[in-house]
């Protein structure tokens, strides 16, 4: 069986005052996450609001626990390495 986990994360970055600053942070988060975890990460919403970031992440595996652990470790990594405030987290899981 194949499991797919998709996570929608909304962050607030109150200290950011321009889209240029935000884009630099978004780029850094995406690069570092991709280097460490087997996930796809994209910015999906709030593209023109400088103090919010919304990411979509997804990963697949043959084990449900692997999917859940990978996504949770990714969230923990972002929170540990970046000055962001997590304000919403939505997890969707499917199996095939």
HELIX and SHEET records of a PDB file:
HELIX    1   1 UNK A   19  UNK A   36  1                                  18    
HELIX    2   2 UNK A   64  UNK A   81  1                                  18    
SHEET    1   A 4 UNK A  40  UNK A  45  0                                        
SHEET    2   A 4 UNK A  52  UNK A  61 -1                                        
SHEET    3   A 4 UNK A   3  UNK A  12 -1                                        
SHEET    4   A 4 UNK A  85  UNK A  95 -1                                        
END                                                                             
